[in-house]
Amino acid sequence: MPQKKRPRPLRILLRVLCVLLAVILLAAAALFVIPLTETVSVKTAAGSADWMAKLDDGLRLNEIVLPGTHDSATQYSQLAFITKCQALSIEEQLNAGFRYLDIRLGFAESGDRENAQLRLMHGFTSCRRGPMPWSDTLLLGDVLDQCAAFLKAHPTETVLFAVKYEHVTAPLEEFETLLTGELKQRGDLVLLTDTLPTLGEARGKLVLLRRHRDAAGLGPEAGVSLRWPQQDDGKEVSRHAEAVDQGSYRLWVQDRFCYGTEDKWSAFLAGLREPAIVPEDLSVHFLSTKGTAAYGHPFHYANALNPRLLELPTEELRGWIIVDFADAALAEHLWSANFS
């Protein structure tokens, strides 16, 4: 019986190239195409853009049940399958009723340090202005423009601007000085203070919250301290909210972002129900998680966790509650707790 001929080297090479092409196409679909389908409702609930108008001016911000978004600027982020945490733009989030923005900043790629700009980031990846990989980088000025337009149209509201230095390529002092300088150029738009203001003081303004130390010694112009140790231990899953002294107030944070769905939900509930939290404290409760893998898929966890939050009675809600893939229904459920 005649033996079959061995495949020629060219055939082997073609097969290898076909396999590589298939892998590349699958990776492209996962990283770029699939995230385009990960959307939320853009329908706005009645009163969502002005819900703070009904609150008393004398309330301190820590006394308000306040909806927020995690990695707020990632609607169009690089490697979106693992980095996209929101499907709405900043403008859409504000109109939906969210008032806490999680802003991750790094230096824009430029060799010109004298004219440096800050870009929105998630880890080592950049956020973009549009869905295409070649879309322009989203800059701090772009986000400030959206916040300014919203506050001009809705002067009873406030925007809490929680800044984290995400991709460290220069000294913190340089980052902090550049950030504060750009904010000060916005004039009365920004409230720079180192203590939690009242709602009356914050209306119509963007309030800077900093997740870094005041390395440049700017004092009140550095913003309100909002710092906590990274809660990335996914092995000890019984932990939830922890208290951190901020000098002028006590902060409680639950940000267990390496927990799976059930452990995360348990930590979230335990943080909300922590008996040691008193009205004078600020508590911040993250429902967002990447799960137990090195690189997670935020949309998967948001789909599992957000419906549970919608079913949670408003009497159990307190503090600032931060979510992935936010929509107006979630925002309304949270801010309505202030009027229960």
ZADO-1210 file (C-alpha; in nm, 4 decimals, padded with zeros to 6 digits):
<atoms>
<atom x="00.0000" y="00.0000" z="00.0000" code="MET" pos="1"/>
<atom x="00.1555" y="00.3300" z="-00.1047" code="PRO" pos="2"/>
<atom x="00.2432" y="00.5705" z="00.1769" code="GLN" pos="3"/>
<atom x="00.0839" y="00.9160" z="00.1900" code="LYS" pos="4"/>
<atom x="00.3082" y="01.2005" z="00.1026" code="LYS" pos="5"/>
<atom x="00.4148" y="01.4218" z="00.3869" code="ARG" pos="6"/>
<atom x="00.2718" y="01.7789" z="00.3785" code="PRO" pos="7"/>
<atom x="00.5059" y="02.0140" z="00.2104" code="ARG" pos="8"/>
<atom x="00.6638" y="02.2954" z="00.4163" code="PRO" pos="9"/>
<atom x="00.4487" y="02.5496" z="00.2348" code="LEU" pos="10"/>
<atom x="00.1307" y="02.3684" z="00.3380" code="ARG" pos="11"/>
<atom x="00.2470" y="02.3571" z="00.6987" code="ILE" pos="12"/>
<atom x="00.3251" y="02.7277" z="00.6891" code="LEU" pos="13"/>
<atom x="-00.0184" y="02.8062" z="00.5455" code="LEU" pos="14"/>
<atom x="-00.1884" y="02.6045" z="00.8180" code="ARG" pos="15"/>
<atom x="00.0090" y="02.7846" z="01.0876" code="VAL" pos="16"/>
<atom x="-00.0797" y="03.1206" z="00.9349" code="LEU" pos="17"/>
<atom x="-00.4469" y="03.0252" z="00.9203" code="CYS" pos="18"/>
<atom x="-00.4440" y="02.9265" z="01.2879" code="VAL" pos="19"/>
<atom x="-00.2681" y="03.2516" z="01.3811" code="LEU" pos="20"/>
<atom x="-00.5188" y="03.4523" z="01.1791" code="LEU" pos="21"/>
<atom x="-00.8079" y="03.2767" z="01.3517" code="ALA" pos="22"/>
<atom x="-00.6573" y="03.3515" z="01.6929" code="VAL" pos="23"/>
<atom x="-00.6050" y="03.7166" z="01.6001" code="ILE" pos="24"/>
<atom x="-00.9633" y="03.7492" z="01.4754" code="LEU" pos="25"/>
<atom x="-01.1012" y="03.5894" z="01.7923" code="LEU" pos="26"/>
<atom x="-00.8885" y="03.8185" z="02.0097" code="ALA" pos="27"/>
<atom x="-01.0018" y="04.1216" z="01.8102" code="ALA" pos="28"/>
<atom x="-01.3635" y="04.0172" z="01.8517" code="ALA" pos="29"/>
<atom x="-01.3221" y="03.9753" z="02.2268" code="ALA" pos="30"/>
<atom x="-01.1249" y="04.2941" z="02.2841" code="LEU" pos="31"/>
<atom x="-01.2969" y="04.5311" z="02.0427" code="PHE" pos="32"/>
<atom x="-01.6161" y="04.3945" z="01.8834" code="VAL" pos="33"/>
<atom x="-01.7909" y="04.2279" z="02.1784" code="ILE" pos="34"/>
<atom x="-01.7576" y="04.5383" z="02.4042" code="PRO" pos="35"/>
<atom x="-01.9489" y="04.7410" z="02.1436" code="LEU" pos="36"/>
<atom x="-02.2501" y="04.5218" z="02.2202" code="THR" pos="37"/>
<atom x="-02.2175" y="04.5743" z="02.5979" code="GLU" pos="38"/>
<atom x="-02.4667" y="04.8538" z="02.6463" code="THR" pos="39"/>
<atom x="-02.7187" y="04.9833" z="02.9000" code="VAL" pos="40"/>
<atom x="-03.0399" y="05.1769" z="02.8618" code="SER" pos="41"/>
<atom x="-02.9885" y="05.5444" z="02.7808" code="VAL" pos="42"/>
<atom x="-03.3427" y="05.6302" z="02.8930" code="LYS" pos="43"/>
<atom x="-03.3377" y="05.8977" z="03.1632" code="THR" pos="44"/>
<atom x="-03.5678" y="05.8734" z="03.4648" code="ALA" pos="45"/>
<atom x="-03.7913" y="06.1694" z="03.5439" code="ALA" pos="46"/>
<atom x="-03.6136" y="06.4231" z="03.7645" code="GLY" pos="47"/>
<atom x="-03.2780" y="06.2462" z="03.7464" code="SER" pos="48"/>
<atom x="-03.0834" y="06.5502" z="03.6255" code="ALA" pos="49"/>
<atom x="-03.2007" y="06.7708" z="03.9160" code="ASP" pos="50"/>
<atom x="-03.2707" y="06.5328" z="04.2008" code="TRP" pos="51"/>
<atom x="-03.0460" y="06.7186" z="04.4471" code="MET" pos="52"/>
<atom x="-03.2655" y="07.0306" z="04.4175" code="ALA" pos="53"/>
<atom x="-03.5042" y="06.8757" z="04.6718" code="LYS" pos="54"/>
<atom x="-03.2333" y="06.8299" z="04.9381" code="LEU" pos="55"/>
<atom x="-03.1579" y="07.0760" z="05.2170" code="ASP" pos="56"/>
<atom x="-02.8563" y="07.3039" z="05.1712" code="ASP" pos="57"/>
<atom x="-02.7325" y="07.2206" z="05.5205" code="GLY" pos="58"/>
<atom x="-02.6747" y="06.8519" z="05.4479" code="LEU" pos="59"/>
<atom x="-02.3118" y="06.7486" z="05.4342" code="ARG" pos="60"/>
<atom x="-02.2185" y="06.5372" z="05.1344" code="LEU" pos="61"/>
<atom x="-02.1466" y="06.2356" z="05.3557" code="ASN" pos="62"/>
<atom x="-02.5098" y="06.2458" z="05.4749" code="GLU" pos="63"/>
<atom x="-02.6483" y="06.1930" z="05.1247" code="ILE" pos="64"/>
<atom x="-02.7101" y="05.8566" z="04.9574" code="VAL" pos="65"/>
<atom x="-02.5211" y="05.9349" z="04.6416" code="LEU" pos="66"/>
<atom x="-02.4954" y="05.7298" z="04.3191" code="PRO" pos="67"/>
<atom x="-02.1524" y="05.7025" z="04.1582" code="GLY" pos="68"/>
<atom x="-01.9724" y="05.5273" z="03.8755" code="THR" pos="69"/>
<atom x="-01.6501" y="05.3254" z="03.8824" code="HIS" pos="70"/>
<atom x="-01.3839" y="05.4017" z="03.6171" code="ASP" pos="71"/>
<atom x="-01.6248" y="05.6599" z="03.4854" code="SER" pos="72"/>
<atom x="-01.4467" y="05.7487" z="03.1594" code="ALA" pos="73"/>
<atom x="-01.4103" y="05.3973" z="03.0139" code="THR" pos="74"/>
<atom x="-01.6994" y="05.4042" z="02.7665" code="GLN" pos="75"/>
<atom x="-01.4365" y="05.3855" z="02.4904" code="TYR" pos="76"/>
<atom x="-01.1250" y="05.2336" z="02.6461" code="SER" pos="77"/>
<atom x="-00.8425" y="05.0334" z="02.4930" code="GLN" pos="78"/>
<atom x="-00.8611" y="04.6533" z="02.5406" code="LEU" pos="79"/>
<atom x="-01.2260" y="04.7175" z="02.6200" code="ALA" pos="80"/>
<atom x="-01.3203" y="04.3567" z="02.7002" code="PHE" pos="81"/>
<atom x="-01.1225" y="04.3829" z="03.0242" code="ILE" pos="82"/>
<atom x="-01.1151" y="04.7610" z="03.0818" code="THR" pos="83"/>
<atom x="-01.4589" y="04.8922" z="02.9847" code="LYS" pos="84"/>
<atom x="-01.6629" y="04.9610" z="03.2978" code="CYS" pos="85"/>
<atom x="-01.9222" y="05.2082" z="03.1659" code="GLN" pos="86"/>
<atom x="-02.1441" y="05.2208" z="02.8578" code="ALA" pos="87"/>
<atom x="-02.2560" y="05.5825" z="02.9091" code="LEU" pos="88"/>
<atom x="-02.0527" y="05.8964" z="02.8529" code="SER" pos="89"/>
<atom x="-01.9754" y="06.1296" z="03.1427" code="ILE" pos="90"/>
<atom x="-02.2518" y="06.3626" z="03.0244" code="GLU" pos="91"/>
<atom x="-02.5030" y="06.0770" z="03.0090" code="GLU" pos="92"/>
<atom x="-02.4030" y="05.9554" z="03.3564" code="GLN" pos="93"/>
<atom x="-02.4613" y="06.3000" z="03.5054" code="LEU" pos="94"/>
<atom x="-02.7981" y="06.3366" z="03.3337" code="ASN" pos="95"/>
<atom x="-02.8921" y="05.9895" z="03.4610" code="ALA" pos="96"/>
<atom x="-02.8365" y="06.1078" z="03.8184" code="GLY" pos="97"/>
<atom x="-02.4853" y="05.9910" z="03.9064" code="PHE" pos="98"/>
<atom x="-02.2874" y="06.2456" z="04.1067" code="ARG" pos="99"/>
<atom x="-01.9599" y="06.0699" z="04.1956" code="TYR" pos="100"/>
<atom x="-01.7099" y="06.0258" z="03.9129" code="LEU" pos="101"/>
<atom x="-01.4123" y="05.7916" z="03.9475" code="ASP" pos="102"/>
<atom x="-01.1468" y="05.9736" z="03.7438" code="ILE" pos="103"/>
<atom x="-00.8212" y="05.7894" z="03.6634" code="ARG" pos="104"/>
<atom x="-00.5544" y="06.0185" z="03.5189" code="LEU" pos="105"/>
<atom x="-00.2057" y="05.9871" z="03.3763" code="GLY" pos="106"/>
<atom x="00.0206" y="06.2069" z="03.1672" code="PHE" pos="107"/>
<atom x="-00.0616" y="06.2269" z="02.7972" code="ALA" pos="108"/>
<atom x="00.2093" y="06.0737" z="02.5808" code="GLU" pos="109"/>
<atom x="00.4316" y="06.3674" z="02.4922" code="SER" pos="110"/>
<atom x="00.7956" y="06.4563" z="02.5294" code="GLY" pos="111"/>
<atom x="00.7036" y="06.8185" z="02.5983" code="ASP" pos="112"/>
<atom x="00.6858" y="06.8374" z="02.9778" code="ARG" pos="113"/>
<atom x="00.6268" y="07.2134" z="02.9789" code="GLU" pos="114"/>
<atom x="00.2996" y="07.1672" z="02.7890" code="ASN" pos="115"/>
<atom x="00.1991" y="06.8381" z="02.9498" code="ALA" pos="116"/>
<atom x="-00.1656" y="06.7314" z="02.9567" code="GLN" pos="117"/>
<atom x="-00.3517" y="06.4729" z="03.1600" code="LEU" pos="118"/>
<atom x="-00.5404" y="06.1888" z="02.9918" code="ARG" pos="119"/>
<atom x="-00.8093" y="05.9548" z="03.1188" code="LEU" pos="120"/>
<atom x="-00.6819" y="05.6007" z="03.1781" code="MET" pos="121"/>
<atom x="-00.7691" y="05.2588" z="03.3170" code="HIS" pos="122"/>
<atom x="-00.4497" y="05.0946" z="03.4323" code="GLY" pos="123"/>
<atom x="-00.1974" y="05.1208" z="03.1506" code="PHE" pos="124"/>
<atom x="-00.4648" y="05.1764" z="02.8828" code="THR" pos="125"/>
<atom x="-00.6028" y="05.5057" z="02.7534" code="SER" pos="126"/>
<atom x="-00.9634" y="05.6128" z="02.7275" code="CYS" pos="127"/>
<atom x="-01.0794" y="05.7431" z="02.3906" code="ARG" pos="128"/>
<atom x="-01.3269" y="05.9988" z="02.2600" code="ARG" pos="129"/>
<atom x="-01.4854" y="05.7461" z="02.0257" code="GLY" pos="130"/>
<atom x="-01.5216" y="05.3715" z="01.9636" code="PRO" pos="131"/>
<atom x="-01.2517" y="05.3310" z="01.7001" code="MET" pos="132"/>
<atom x="-00.8986" y="05.2231" z="01.8055" code="PRO" pos="133"/>
<atom x="-00.7622" y="05.5332" z="01.6314" code="TRP" pos="134"/>
<atom x="-01.0031" y="05.7747" z="01.8047" code="SER" pos="135"/>
<atom x="-00.8393" y="06.0653" z="01.9855" code="ASP" pos="136"/>
<atom x="-00.7336" y="06.0249" z="02.3467" code="THR" pos="137"/>
<atom x="-00.9837" y="06.1510" z="02.6047" code="LEU" pos="138"/>
<atom x="-00.8199" y="06.4359" z="02.7975" code="LEU" pos="139"/>
<atom x="-00.8992" y="06.5904" z="03.1340" code="LEU" pos="140"/>
<atom x="-01.0183" y="06.9037" z="02.9576" code="GLY" pos="141"/>
<atom x="-01.2783" y="06.7022" z="02.7634" code="ASP" pos="142"/>
<atom x="-01.4302" y="06.5656" z="03.0842" code="VAL" pos="143"/>
<atom x="-01.4217" y="06.9054" z="03.2554" code="LEU" pos="144"/>
<atom x="-01.6086" y="07.0538" z="02.9590" code="ASP" pos="145"/>
<atom x="-01.8853" y="06.7953" z="03.0019" code="GLN" pos="146"/>
<atom x="-01.9062" y="06.8599" z="03.3762" code="CYS" pos="147"/>
<atom x="-01.9126" y="07.2374" z="03.3244" code="ALA" pos="148"/>
<atom x="-02.1935" y="07.2137" z="03.0693" code="ALA" pos="149"/>
<atom x="-02.3976" y="06.9936" z="03.3012" code="PHE" pos="150"/>
<atom x="-02.3528" y="07.2177" z="03.6064" code="LEU" pos="151"/>
<atom x="-02.4358" y="07.5293" z="03.4070" code="LYS" pos="152"/>
<atom x="-02.7626" y="07.3683" z="03.2990" code="ALA" pos="153"/>
<atom x="-02.8325" y="07.2205" z="03.6451" code="HIS" pos="154"/>
<atom x="-02.6968" y="07.4603" z="03.9124" code="PRO" pos="155"/>
<atom x="-02.8676" y="07.2784" z="04.2008" code="THR" pos="156"/>
<atom x="-02.6425" y="06.9757" z="04.1481" code="GLU" pos="157"/>
<atom x="-02.2805" y="06.8967" z="04.2331" code="THR" pos="158"/>
<atom x="-02.0196" y="06.6665" z="04.0812" code="VAL" pos="159"/>
<atom x="-01.7747" y="06.4809" z="04.3052" code="LEU" pos="160"/>
<atom x="-01.4518" y="06.4408" z="04.1112" code="PHE" pos="161"/>
<atom x="-01.2531" y="06.1576" z="04.2743" code="ALA" pos="162"/>
<atom x="-00.9067" y="06.1615" z="04.1135" code="VAL" pos="163"/>
<atom x="-00.6543" y="05.8773" z="04.1172" code="LYS" pos="164"/>
<atom x="-00.3052" y="05.8986" z="03.9628" code="TYR" pos="165"/>
<atom x="-00.3373" y="05.5816" z="03.7592" code="GLU" pos="166"/>
<atom x="-00.0275" y="05.5381" z="03.5441" code="HIS" pos="167"/>
<atom x="00.2721" y="05.6777" z="03.7300" code="VAL" pos="168"/>
<atom x="00.5311" y="05.8165" z="03.4870" code="THR" pos="169"/>
<atom x="00.6372" y="06.1312" z="03.6744" code="ALA" pos="170"/>
<atom x="00.6643" y="06.2443" z="04.0390" code="PRO" pos="171"/>
<atom x="00.3360" y="06.2832" z="04.2254" code="LEU" pos="172"/>
<atom x="00.4202" y="06.6475" z="04.2954" code="GLU" pos="173"/>
<atom x="00.4291" y="06.7179" z="03.9221" code="GLU" pos="174"/>
<atom x="00.0986" y="06.5409" z="03.8655" code="PHE" pos="175"/>
<atom x="-00.0722" y="06.7172" z="04.1550" code="GLU" pos="176"/>
<atom x="00.0507" y="07.0607" z="04.0496" code="THR" pos="177"/>
<atom x="-00.0628" y="07.0097" z="03.6897" code="LEU" pos="178"/>
<atom x="-00.4039" y="06.8793" z="03.8006" code="LEU" pos="179"/>
<atom x="-00.4743" y="07.1633" z="04.0421" code="THR" pos="180"/>
<atom x="-00.3477" y="07.4194" z="03.7933" code="GLY" pos="181"/>
<atom x="-00.5890" y="07.2995" z="03.5260" code="GLU" pos="182"/>
<atom x="-00.8783" y="07.2924" z="03.7705" code="LEU" pos="183"/>
<atom x="-00.8064" y="07.6454" z="03.8907" code="LYS" pos="184"/>
<atom x="-00.8226" y="07.7685" z="03.5314" code="GLN" pos="185"/>
<atom x="-01.1917" y="07.6771" z="03.5427" code="ARG" pos="186"/>
<atom x="-01.2590" y="07.9535" z="03.7950" code="GLY" pos="187"/>
<atom x="-01.5771" y="07.9191" z="03.9995" code="ASP" pos="188"/>
<atom x="-01.6578" y="07.5796" z="03.8479" code="LEU" pos="189"/>
<atom x="-01.4308" y="07.3973" z="04.0955" code="VAL" pos="190"/>
<atom x="-01.4560" y="07.3943" z="04.4745" code="LEU" pos="191"/>
<atom x="-01.1089" y="07.3330" z="04.6208" code="LEU" pos="192"/>
<atom x="-01.1308" y="07.2491" z="04.9902" code="THR" pos="193"/>
<atom x="-00.9796" y="06.9956" z="05.2292" code="ASP" pos="194"/>
<atom x="-01.3011" y="06.9369" z="05.4269" code="THR" pos="195"/>
<atom x="-01.6280" y="06.7774" z="05.3218" code="LEU" pos="196"/>
<atom x="-01.8564" y="07.0675" z="05.2242" code="PRO" pos="197"/>
<atom x="-02.2281" y="07.1074" z="05.2686" code="THR" pos="198"/>
<atom x="-02.4524" y="07.0615" z="04.9699" code="LEU" pos="199"/>
<atom x="-02.5230" y="07.4348" z="04.9743" code="GLY" pos="200"/>
<atom x="-02.1507" y="07.5061" z="04.9381" code="GLU" pos="201"/>
<atom x="-02.1127" y="07.2465" z="04.6623" code="ALA" pos="202"/>
<atom x="-02.4141" y="07.3309" z="04.4445" code="ARG" pos="203"/>
<atom x="-02.3183" y="07.4189" z="04.0900" code="GLY" pos="204"/>
<atom x="-01.9584" y="07.3130" z="04.1506" code="LYS" pos="205"/>
<atom x="-01.7198" y="07.0282" z="04.0905" code="LEU" pos="206"/>
<atom x="-01.5674" y="06.9133" z="04.4212" code="VAL" pos="207"/>
<atom x="-01.2144" y="06.7708" z="04.3978" code="LEU" pos="208"/>
<atom x="-01.1525" y="06.4525" z="04.5967" code="LEU" pos="209"/>
<atom x="-00.7979" y="06.3162" z="04.5897" code="ARG" pos="210"/>
<atom x="-00.6943" y="05.9539" z="04.6257" code="ARG" pos="211"/>
<atom x="-00.3292" y="06.0558" z="04.6625" code="HIS" pos="212"/>
<atom x="-00.1345" y="06.2330" z="04.9351" code="ARG" pos="213"/>
<atom x="-00.0732" y="06.6050" z="04.9108" code="ASP" pos="214"/>
<atom x="00.2855" y="06.5648" z="04.7917" code="ALA" pos="215"/>
<atom x="00.3052" y="06.9221" z="04.6588" code="ALA" pos="216"/>
<atom x="00.1900" y="07.0735" z="04.9883" code="GLY" pos="217"/>
<atom x="-00.1058" y="07.2542" z="04.8308" code="LEU" pos="218"/>
<atom x="-00.3234" y="07.2390" z="05.1412" code="GLY" pos="219"/>
<atom x="-00.6937" y="07.3058" z="05.0733" code="PRO" pos="220"/>
<atom x="-00.6202" y="07.3461" z="04.7013" code="GLU" pos="221"/>
<atom x="-00.5214" y="06.9771" z="04.6898" code="ALA" pos="222"/>
<atom x="-00.8845" y="06.8801" z="04.7541" code="GLY" pos="223"/>
<atom x="-01.0609" y="06.6582" z="05.0058" code="VAL" pos="224"/>
<atom x="-00.8580" y="06.3552" z="05.1103" code="SER" pos="225"/>
<atom x="-01.0232" y="06.0290" z="04.9992" code="LEU" pos="226"/>
<atom x="-00.7456" y="05.7751" z="05.0491" code="ARG" pos="227"/>
<atom x="-00.7537" y="05.4077" z="05.1409" code="TRP" pos="228"/>
<atom x="-00.5180" y="05.1101" z="05.1095" code="PRO" pos="229"/>
<atom x="-00.5825" y="04.9012" z="04.7999" code="GLN" pos="230"/>
<atom x="-00.8273" y="04.6215" z="04.8784" code="GLN" pos="231"/>
<atom x="-00.6937" y="04.3655" z="04.6307" code="ASP" pos="232"/>
<atom x="-00.6738" y="04.0604" z="04.8581" code="ASP" pos="233"/>
<atom x="-00.9028" y="03.8059" z="04.6949" code="GLY" pos="234"/>
<atom x="-00.8038" y="03.5171" z="04.9208" code="LYS" pos="235"/>
<atom x="-00.9501" y="03.6410" z="05.2495" code="GLU" pos="236"/>
<atom x="-01.3088" y="03.6809" z="05.1264" code="VAL" pos="237"/>
<atom x="-01.4652" y="03.7539" z="05.4663" code="SER" pos="238"/>
<atom x="-01.3464" y="04.1168" z="05.4637" code="ARG" pos="239"/>
<atom x="-01.5709" y="04.4085" z="05.3726" code="HIS" pos="240"/>
<atom x="-01.5578" y="04.7787" z="05.4688" code="ALA" pos="241"/>
<atom x="-01.2593" y="04.9226" z="05.6548" code="GLU" pos="242"/>
<atom x="-01.2235" y="05.2547" z="05.8364" code="ALA" pos="243"/>
<atom x="-00.9468" y="05.5004" z="05.7448" code="VAL" pos="244"/>
<atom x="-00.8838" y="05.8278" z="05.9286" code="ASP" pos="245"/>
<atom x="-00.8759" y="06.1221" z="05.6862" code="GLN" pos="246"/>
<atom x="-00.7884" y="06.3856" z="05.9455" code="GLY" pos="247"/>
<atom x="-01.1070" y="06.5914" z="05.9334" code="SER" pos="248"/>
<atom x="-01.3371" y="06.2896" z="05.9135" code="TYR" pos="249"/>
<atom x="-01.3480" y="05.9093" z="05.9199" code="ARG" pos="250"/>
<atom x="-01.3860" y="05.7213" z="05.5914" code="LEU" pos="251"/>
<atom x="-01.5271" y="05.3718" z="05.5486" code="TRP" pos="252"/>
<atom x="-01.4562" y="05.1952" z="05.2188" code="VAL" pos="253"/>
<atom x="-01.5543" y="04.8599" z="05.0700" code="GLN" pos="254"/>
<atom x="-01.3703" y="04.8174" z="04.7382" code="ASP" pos="255"/>
<atom x="-01.3059" y="04.4404" z="04.7232" code="ARG" pos="256"/>
<atom x="-01.2397" y="04.4263" z="04.3498" code="PHE" pos="257"/>
<atom x="-01.0868" y="04.0753" z="04.3444" code="CYS" pos="258"/>
<atom x="-01.3965" y="03.8969" z="04.4760" code="TYR" pos="259"/>
<atom x="-01.6234" y="03.6709" z="04.2735" code="GLY" pos="260"/>
<atom x="-01.9948" y="03.7423" z="04.2433" code="THR" pos="261"/>
<atom x="-02.1209" y="03.5877" z="04.5666" code="GLU" pos="262"/>
<atom x="-01.8312" y="03.7051" z="04.7839" code="ASP" pos="263"/>
<atom x="-01.8619" y="04.0544" z="04.6387" code="LYS" pos="264"/>
<atom x="-02.2323" y="04.0734" z="04.7107" code="TRP" pos="265"/>
<atom x="-02.1751" y="03.9521" z="05.0657" code="SER" pos="266"/>
<atom x="-01.9027" y="04.2146" z="05.1181" code="ALA" pos="267"/>
<atom x="-02.1263" y="04.4849" z="04.9717" code="PHE" pos="268"/>
<atom x="-02.4145" y="04.4011" z="05.2054" code="LEU" pos="269"/>
<atom x="-02.1842" y="04.3694" z="05.5062" code="ALA" pos="270"/>
<atom x="-02.0381" y="04.7119" z="05.4310" code="GLY" pos="271"/>
<atom x="-02.3809" y="04.8724" z="05.4070" code="LEU" pos="272"/>
<atom x="-02.4793" y="04.7093" z="05.7369" code="ARG" pos="273"/>
<atom x="-02.1541" y="04.7780" z="05.9254" code="GLU" pos="274"/>
<atom x="-02.2777" y="04.8838" z="06.2734" code="PRO" pos="275"/>
<atom x="-01.9693" y="05.0931" z="06.3537" code="ALA" pos="276"/>
<atom x="-02.0491" y="05.3486" z="06.0813" code="ILE" pos="277"/>
<atom x="-02.2028" y="05.6588" z="06.2377" code="VAL" pos="278"/>
<atom x="-02.3759" y="05.9564" z="06.0674" code="PRO" pos="279"/>
<atom x="-02.0613" y="06.1715" z="06.0975" code="GLU" pos="280"/>
<atom x="-01.8616" y="05.9202" z="05.8905" code="ASP" pos="281"/>
<atom x="-01.8419" y="05.8937" z="05.5127" code="LEU" pos="282"/>
<atom x="-01.8978" y="05.5452" z="05.3732" code="SER" pos="283"/>
<atom x="-01.8190" y="05.4465" z="05.0135" code="VAL" pos="284"/>
<atom x="-01.9479" y="05.1136" z="04.8845" code="HIS" pos="285"/>
<atom x="-01.8222" y="04.9729" z="04.5521" code="PHE" pos="286"/>
<atom x="-02.0358" y="04.7113" z="04.3787" code="LEU" pos="287"/>
<atom x="-01.7761" y="04.6837" z="04.1012" code="SER" pos="288"/>
<atom x="-01.5346" y="04.3899" z="04.0775" code="THR" pos="289"/>
<atom x="-01.3077" y="04.2256" z="03.8223" code="LYS" pos="290"/>
<atom x="-01.3487" y="03.8860" z="03.9853" code="GLY" pos="291"/>
<atom x="-01.0794" y="03.6375" z="04.0815" code="THR" pos="292"/>
<atom x="-00.8942" y="03.6203" z="03.7487" code="ALA" pos="293"/>
<atom x="-00.5878" y="03.8316" z="03.6765" code="ALA" pos="294"/>
<atom x="-00.7900" y="04.0199" z="03.4142" code="TYR" pos="295"/>
<atom x="-01.1652" y="04.0229" z="03.4503" code="GLY" pos="296"/>
<atom x="-01.4662" y="04.1077" z="03.2386" code="HIS" pos="297"/>
<atom x="-01.6553" y="04.3874" z="03.4213" code="PRO" pos="298"/>
<atom x="-01.9735" y="04.3543" z="03.2142" code="PHE" pos="299"/>
<atom x="-02.0204" y="03.9953" z="03.3305" code="HIS" pos="300"/>
<atom x="-02.0101" y="04.0921" z="03.6984" code="TYR" pos="301"/>
<atom x="-02.2245" y="04.4028" z="03.6518" code="ALA" pos="302"/>
<atom x="-02.4928" y="04.1884" z="03.4860" code="ASN" pos="303"/>
<atom x="-02.4913" y="03.9597" z="03.7876" code="ALA" pos="304"/>
<atom x="-02.4730" y="04.2244" z="04.0622" code="LEU" pos="305"/>
<atom x="-02.6666" y="04.5287" z="03.9419" code="ASN" pos="306"/>
<atom x="-03.0081" y="04.3537" z="03.9371" code="PRO" pos="307"/>
<atom x="-02.9542" y="04.2556" z="04.3011" code="ARG" pos="308"/>
<atom x="-02.8916" y="04.6184" z="04.3908" code="LEU" pos="309"/>
<atom x="-03.2169" y="04.7193" z="04.2198" code="LEU" pos="310"/>
<atom x="-03.4032" y="04.4703" z="04.4404" code="GLU" pos="311"/>
<atom x="-03.2435" y="04.5925" z="04.7632" code="LEU" pos="312"/>
<atom x="-03.4885" y="04.8016" z="04.9712" code="PRO" pos="313"/>
<atom x="-03.3994" y="05.1717" z="04.9799" code="THR" pos="314"/>
<atom x="-03.4026" y="05.1620" z="05.3623" code="GLU" pos="315"/>
<atom x="-03.0824" y="04.9565" z="05.3463" code="GLU" pos="316"/>
<atom x="-02.8950" y="05.2059" z="05.1283" code="LEU" pos="317"/>
<atom x="-02.6502" y="05.4561" z="05.2728" code="ARG" pos="318"/>
<atom x="-02.3335" y="05.6410" z="05.1792" code="GLY" pos="319"/>
<atom x="-02.1940" y="05.6700" z="04.8295" code="TRP" pos="320"/>
<atom x="-02.2639" y="05.3632" z="04.6146" code="ILE" pos="321"/>
<atom x="-02.0381" y="05.3077" z="04.3137" code="ILE" pos="322"/>
<atom x="-02.1303" y="05.0778" z="04.0233" code="VAL" pos="323"/>
<atom x="-02.0132" y="04.9476" z="03.6859" code="ASP" pos="324"/>
<atom x="-02.2306" y="04.9765" z="03.3732" code="PHE" pos="325"/>
<atom x="-02.4511" y="05.2385" z="03.5335" code="ALA" pos="326"/>
<atom x="-02.7911" y="05.3379" z="03.4010" code="ASP" pos="327"/>
<atom x="-03.0711" y="05.5713" z="03.5069" code="ALA" pos="328"/>
<atom x="-03.2697" y="05.2949" z="03.6781" code="ALA" pos="329"/>
<atom x="-02.9807" y="05.2262" z="03.9151" code="LEU" pos="330"/>
<atom x="-02.9271" y="05.5964" z="03.9797" code="ALA" pos="331"/>
<atom x="-03.2946" y="05.6571" z="04.0545" code="GLU" pos="332"/>
<atom x="-03.3071" y="05.3613" z="04.2918" code="HIS" pos="333"/>
<atom x="-03.0114" y="05.5045" z="04.4838" code="LEU" pos="334"/>
<atom x="-03.0984" y="05.8733" z="04.4993" code="TRP" pos="335"/>
<atom x="-03.4609" y="05.8005" z="04.5820" code="SER" pos="336"/>
<atom x="-03.3351" y="05.6600" z="04.9149" code="ALA" pos="337"/>
<atom x="-03.2877" y="06.0213" z="05.0245" code="ASN" pos="338"/>
<atom x="-03.6630" y="06.0766" z="05.0015" code="PHE" pos="339"/>
<atom x="-03.7931" y="05.7490" z="05.1443" code="SER" pos="340"/>
</atoms>
